[in-house]
Amino acid sequence: MERFDVRRGLIKEVGSNGGIVTLAKEFFDTVDGTSDSSFEASHGVITSITARYENGAMFVDVTNVPPDFDDKEAVKSAMDDRKRWTAFLDKATGYNSKKRGDKAKEWAKKASKAKSAISAAKHFMEMSESVSVEEKEQADSLIGEIENLLEVNDNTKAAGRAEKLNKLFK
């Protein structure tokens, strides 16, 4: 399952134009809407596409099969399928491939910062004798909150709580 950031306001815009199912039908042959904000589809070498909008992002699961590389037409068709896929992602996320990559790196960086803050706080609390019971309880509460946010894939809020945790011991 891949996660793609979606440009602010685009989900509402897509919804007002018939939803993600209508958008998918512009690009893929077989599209079945599972709800207003999700679908299942296939097209050529892309044998299975499952996508949904959720919490300001698009989650996608895709299965591809390799074409017959000895058949030039099959390779050409596969290239067209990939172009359709990329065009769909551009329109469904509001970002081009470079921007999607940048957003994915940013998302991963937020998770990394949050995990690092947890590790640093735990290490500091182990090493320091000057941490009060109140500070330890507050830190443990923030750590639990950050871990829960990371578990539900809310890296932005987790990074924000991590900043609070870092400030607690500065």
Secondary structure, DSSP 8 states (H G I E B T S, - for coil): -EEEE--TTHHHHHHHTTHHHHHHHTT-SEEEEEETTEEEEEETTEEEEEEEEETTEEEEEEEE----TT-HHHHHHHHHHHHHHHHHHHHHHSS-HHHHHHHHHHHHHHHHHHHHHHHHHHHHHHH-S---HHHHHHHHHHHHHHHHHHHTT-HHHHHHHHHHHHHHT-
